[in-house]
Every structure is written in structure tokens, then in C-alpha cells.
Amino acid sequence: MQATTSERPGARCPWCGTDPLYVHYHDTEWGVPERDPRALWEKLMLDGFQAGLAWITILRKREAFRERFEGFEPDVVARWGEPEIAAALADPGIVRHRGKIEATIGNARAYLDLRDRTDFAAFLWDFVDGTPLQNRFRKQSDVPAETDLSRRVSRALRAEGFRFVGPTIVYAFMQASGLINDHLVDCPAHARVAGLAGQD
């Protein structure tokens, strides 16, 4: 995410700017530890749709995505075929990209295959030993786009049959889902999110 405002001590992370929707997302959702497997799958799918786009674009379309993808229930999306793909491609409320839509269907099937062996949330949280990593970056420019950890998670997801899960997408997903606390250390949300780490 690119900085859009000046970086001041005690200010929010600059990437959310002043857009009310973006600010609310930053203040209430981004970085909060998520341990519900279905919600984690939804977040990962939306991060895949973000590839090549700004996150605010996906955020503005999120409710339309949820309606079109039937609540992002993997059991439902896994049964999609060409009629559902065609309907999604005709829906201006979402990102109409056949490759990403087809990947989401395949990822629903991968999720179900994985679920036969382990919980999706446990699979992901095991990479951080069940506890959010607490970074202490002071400038947005210090925050990496990907890390060795995100590369490992990406490889593991690909080995399970997931697509659109490159290391940059995975790192953004881990930030958003609270596996990593990447709020800048002077952002009020950093301490608030850190305080949630042991409350799950």
C-alpha cells in the first residue's frame, strides 16, 4: 500500500488516506486477528481479486462480491459452472476477470480438499505458531511487499491447489487478517490490535 498522507506521530497509517470507507476499514478491521476459516477464505479471495488494482476498489465492491459469490461459502462456490461464471462476468458490481473468477471456484474446491485434512484457519495460523507477529515499523516505506514467510505460505497454498496466491497477495492477506500486525508503531491501531493478540 502506498502512503497518501504525511506520516505524523500518533496519526493513522497513511495508506488509508481520508476516504471514510477506507478509514473505517483501517480502524475496525485491518490487522484484527481473524480465526474463522470461511472469513479467512473470503479475505484471501478478495485479495486475489485485488491483484493489479487498489484495495479501495475491492473494498467499494465488497458487498457486491459477497452477493454475487453467495456469501463466499466455499461449499456453494465449488459447485459453480459456466452459467455462474457468465453471470459473474456480466455483473458490473464486481471485478469481471474470468481468470480470477475461475480461480475462486478452483480455490473453493482446494479449500474443501484441505478441510478434509485440517481446518483452513489452523493451516494458516500454524505459520505464525498461532500468535500474530508484531512488527514495529515507523514509516510506510519500511513495510515490505513480501517476506520469506509470505513466500512460504504462498508455496504451501499453491501446493494445495490454490491460485492467485503469490507472495505479495499473501503478505497483504496476512496483514489484513491479523496474522501480522503491520500498523505503524505510532498509529493508535497498533497497540489496539496488539492487545487482541492473546484474546482469541
N, C-alpha and C positions, 0 to 999 in steps of 0.2 A: 504494500500500500504506500502511496506517495504522500508526503507531507503537504498539507494545503494551507496551514496556518502557521504562524510563528510558534516556536517551541518555548513556552514560558514555564517556570517552576510552578507547580500546582495546577497547570492547565491540563485539559483533556489531551489524550493522544491526538496529534494534529491530523491524522488521516480522515477523521470523520467530519472535519470542517464545521459548517454551521447548519447544514441541512437537518431539519428537525427529525426526520425519519432515521437518518444516519446517526445523529447524536443519541437518540433513544436506544438504538441498537447497541452503540458503544457502551452506554451507561448501564444497560439492563441485561444484555445477552452475551456480547463478545467476551470471551475468556472465562465465562462461568462454566465450571465443570459439568459436563453432560454425560450421564451414565445410562441413559435409556437407549437400547440398541436401535430401535426404529428411528428415533430422533437423530442419532449419530449417522445412520444411513442417509436420512434426508439431507443432513448438512453436507455430507460428502458428495451426494449427487448434485446439490446446488453449487458447490464449489467446482465441480466438473463443468457445469454449465457456464460458470464464470470465465473459464479459460478464454483469454483474448479480450475480455470485457472488464469494465469496472464493477466492483461488488455492488455499488449503489444501484446499478442496472438490475441486478438479480434481486436485490432487496425490494425494489419497487414492484417487481413482478412476482414476488414470493407467493402471495395469496393465489394468484392465477396459476402458478405452478402447482400449488397444493390441490387446487380444484381439478386441474387437468390430469394430474398424476394420482388422483383418487386417494388423497391423504398420504401419499408416499408410503403406502402399505406394500412391502415387498411381495407378499403373497399374491396381491392383486396385479401389480405391475409385471410380475414374472409371467403372467398368462397373456400379456398383450401380444397382438399380432399386427398385421398390416392395417386393418381398419382403425385401430387405436393410434398407430403411427401416423396415418393420414390425417386423423382428426387433430393430433398434436401439431402437425406441420401446418394446419390451417388456422391454428389458434394464435392471433396476434398478441395475446396476453403473455406468452412465454417466448423464450428464445427458440426460434424454429430452425433447428440444426439437426438434420437426420442422424448424423453420426453420434451426436450426444444423446439423442432420444433412444437410438438403438443400444447405445452403451448402457443407458439407465436400465433398460429391460434386461440386458445381459448381467448387469450388476445386481439386479434383484434376484436373478437365478443364482449368482455367485453367493449372495447373502444367504439364500436358503440352503445351498450346499454346505456353506460354512456352519450354519446354525445346526446342522445335523451332528456336528462335532463339538462346537463350542459357541458360547454367546458372543455376538459381534462386539459388544461393549468390552467384555473381558479380553477378547483378542486384541483390541486396540489399547486398552489401559495397561495390559501387560508390558507394553513397550516402555512405559514410564513407571513400572513397578507399582501401579495403582495410585500414584500420587502425582499431582500436577507439578511440572517443572517450573521453578520460579526464576525467571530471568530478571535482570536488573539493568536494562538498557536506559540510557538517559536521552538519547537522540534517536529520532526515527531512522536516520541513516545508518545507525548501528544494528538495526534489526535485520537479520538475514532473510533472504528469499527462500532458502532451503538449507538443510543441515544434514550431517551424517545420519541423524535419527530419522529425518523425513525420507531420506533415501532408503533406509532400511525398511521403514513402514511401507513405502511405495513398492519396493520389491516384493514384500510379503503379500500385499494386496494383489499385485499382478499375478503372483504365483497361485492365488486363489481364484483367478479368472476375472478380476476387476479391470475396468478400462477407465481412461481419463483420470488416472490417479498418479500422475507424475509427482516428483518430489516437491515441486513448488506448490502444486494444488494441495498436496498432503500437508505441507507445512502450514498453509493458510487454514486448512481444515482443523489442524491440531491447535492453532491459536484460537480460532473461533469456538472450538468445543471445549476449551479449558484444559486440555492435556498439557498445554504450555501457557504460562501467564506472561504474555508479551506486552501488557500495558506498560508504558514507560514508567519508570520508578517514581517520577514526580506527578504522575496522573493520579487523581483521587481513586480511580478504579483499581489501581494496582494493589493497594492494601486491602481493599474490599474483597477483591477476587481471591487474594492470598488467604484471607480469613475463611473462605469457603472450602479450602483445600481439604480440611480434615473433617468436614461436616456431612459428607455424602454417606 
